[in-house]
Amino acid sequence: MNGSVIRNLSLSSVMLIVASGCASPEVAKETVIADTQRPVLIIKPVEYKKEVKPISVPTSTSTATSKSKVIDGKASYYANMFQGRKTANGQIFDQGKLTAAHRTLPFGTKVKVTNINNHKSVIVTINDRGPFIRGRIIDLSSSAFKAIGNPRTGILNVTMEILK
């Protein structure tokens, strides 16, 4: 009988301890904050594996000479996440400026980009490297893209004429 009494007492004391822990009036004040940012893939120019040779830029300053090189292709524009970051030539990127990225043209090169569909054009300065997506020839700043097309389209068919 002593064994069953001791067992009942120990069982009831354990239940009392567990129940007293559940009856605590304090509420946990820690709240879990969900991370709502989506992961972003950043492709750096140094990761581009294909060796690219620079294009020779004509010395002529006129826009309509037979020496200027014209390239057809697709243009896209920079995402807002690059605003305020350094470009490949060391400048701080600004969506409001008429700048662009090209894989091989020298920094400071002026390029006339014309939308094939509506014939609007804009003159931009190369200050970064890119685009690193197959089929695209130039990445424009947001303001340059808006000058020649609707940013909702994301990609435009353009002609790119190297000025100087």
N, C-alpha and C positions, 0 to 999 in steps of 0.2 A: 504494500500500500504506500509505503514511503516513496517508492520509485515513481508511481503514477502521480502522486501529489507534486513531487518535485518537477516532473515532466510538465504537468498542467501549469504550475507556477511559472516555469521558464518560458513556456509557449505563450502564456498570457502577458508576461513582461515584454517579450519580443513584439507581440502585437501592439502593446501599448506604446512602445518606442516608435514603431513604424507609423502608427496612427497619429502620434504627436507631431511627427515630422510632416505629415500631410496637412495638419491643421494650422500651419504657420500662416499668419496674416500678410506677410511680406510677399509682394509680387515682383517678379524679376523685371528690372528696369532696362535691361539690355534689349534693344530691338535690332533685328537683322535688316540691313540695308542691301537690297539687291543691286548688283552691278548691272546697270542698264546699257552701258556702252557696248557697242558691237566690236568684235575684234577687227583690226584693220591690217591688211597686208601691205607692207611698204617695200617696194622694190628699189634698191639702191643702184645707181649707175655702175658702180664697180662690179656688180654681179652680172653684168651683161657680158656674155662669154664670146660672142662673135667679134672678131677683130674688124674694125671699121676704119677705112682710110678717109681722111678729110677731103672734102670737095674743094677744088680750086675756085676761088671767088673772083669774078671779073673785076677789073679796076675801074670800069666805066661807072659814072654816077647817074646817067640818065636812066629813066624807067622803061623806055621802049626801044632799046637797042637790040640788034640781032645777037650781040654777045651775051646778053643776060640769059641765065639758065632758068627754064620753066619746068616744074615738076608737078604732075597730077597725082592726087592721092586723097587720103582722108585726114581730117583734122579733128582733134578732140580738145577739151579744155581741162585745166587743173581742178582738182577737188579742193574744197575749202580748207581741208586739213593742212594744206601746204602754206596757208597764209601766215606770214611772219617768220617762216623758216628760211634758212640760207639756201640759195641756189648753188649750182655747181661752180659758178664764177665768184662766189662769195657775197653777192648782193642779197639783201633781204627781199623775199618774194612778196609782191603786192598785187592783189587781184585787180586793183584799179589802174595799173599801168599797162601799157600796150607792149607786153613782152611775150616771149615764146621759148619753147624748148625744142631743140633739134639734136639728132644724134651726132652729127659730124661737123656742121657749120661752125666756124670760129665765133667766139663770143663777140658781141658788138655788131655782128652782121645785120644789116637791115633787109627785111624780107617783106614783099608785098603778097598778102594772102587774099585770094579772091574766091568767094563762094560761087560755084558753078551754076547753082540753081537761080540765084537772084542777082548775080553780077555785082554784089557789094564787095568792097575790098577794104583792107586795113593794112597799114605798114607797122610791123612789129620789129623789135630788137631781140636777137637771140641772147639769152643770159643763163640758159640751163641746158641740161642733157635730157633727152627723152624724145618721144615716147618709147617705152619699151614693150609695146603691144604690137604684135604683127599686123601689118596692113596700114598703120598710121604713120604719117610722115612728119607731123608737127603737133605739138601741144601748145595751145594758146592760153593766155590768161583769160579770166572770165570776162573782163571788159572788152578785150579784143574779140572774143567769140561772140559776145552780144552785138558788137558793131556789124558783124556780117551775117548773123543767123540767130535762130531761137535756141537758147541753151537747153530747152526741154528735149530737143532732138539728140543732144549729146555728141553726135558725130556729123560732120559735114563733108561733102565732096568739094575739094578745093583745088585751085592751081596755086603753086607757090613760086614766085619769081624772085630770084636773088638780086637785090639792088646794089649793095656795096658792103 
